[in-house]
Amino acid sequence: MTPRDPNIRMAGLLAAAMAASTTAALADGSTITGSVVYLERMLLPDGSELRVTLEDAATDADAAVLAEVTVPARTSPTPFALDYPATDLAGEGSYALQATISQDGRPLFASADPVAFDPARTDGYELLVRRVAEADAAAPGIAGSWRLVDVGGTGALDDVQSTLTIGADGSVTGNGGCNGFGGSATIEGERISFGPLAGTLMACADPINRQEQAFHAALSGTAAFRIDAGTGELHLLDAGGSELARLAAE
């Protein structure tokens, strides 16, 4: 039955036109899905972003980017869904997917190699990214091996070695004095936080156990660090800036 009210009839015509336009737009495009992975066992700094691009591999110009998407990134893998104009792709063209992870404009990870994109397959892509040189130098001075000197205002036992090694990639290993441990750290400028540290479960004498427990408590509460310019010692600080532990370079 045809509506008598011309406004109702016009609304129906507009709705039909919008539906047809949406259907056409969907027909002209498609979505690529997949994930971006890195090999380091670490959390990304707050504010990190993943950018995935679909590029025309036949050119080197900036205009070769056919589509892109940016999403928040925190860990590996990070999933993505990239909408692209399917009708703009030439039948015999050559296309590639690339990914970068950055924080505040500073590149942290980038594609090791472009991943070829086949328009006949739009899902299940995995893009491997590797740390870039700037990221490796993001925390100068703290990467290296350290030996506990003081924890909670108490000097370390003379005959016990409590150690901490921090890699440029955020990896963490060490020994509390009795048990070895390992894990990762997130480093942003002079801020550092240690993730869960898995370790062995050997039983030791009480003085050693107490130092080990105090050392792990200090690592768990660490929010920042400072390296003394005079002594070269590493100071681990809590969120309020109070010292939790002091370590000497090995």
Sequence and secondary structure as in RCSB ss.txt:
>XXXX:A:sequence
MTPRDPNIRMAGLLAAAMAASTTAALADGSTITGSVVYLERMLLPDGSELRVTLEDAATDADAAVLAEVTVPART
SPTPFALDYPATDLAGEGSYALQATISQDGRPLFASADPVAFDPARTDGYELLVRRVAEADAAAPGIAGSWRLVD
VGGTGALDDVQSTLTIGADGSVTGNGGCNGFGGSATIEGERISFGPLAGTLMACADPINRQEQAFHAALSGTAAF
RIDAGTGELHLLDAGGSELARLAAE
>XXXX:A:secstr
   SSHHHHHHHHHHHHHHHHHHHHHHH EEEEEEEE SS     TTEEEEEEEEETT  SGGGEEEEEEEE  S
SSEEEEEEE GGGS TT  EEEEEEEEETTEEEEEESS EEE TT  S EEEEEEE HHHHTSSTTTSEEEEEEE
ETTEE  TT   EEEE TTSEEEEE SSSEEEEEEEEETTEEEE   EE      HHHHHHHHHHHHHHHH  EE
EE TTT  EEEE TTS EEEEEEE 
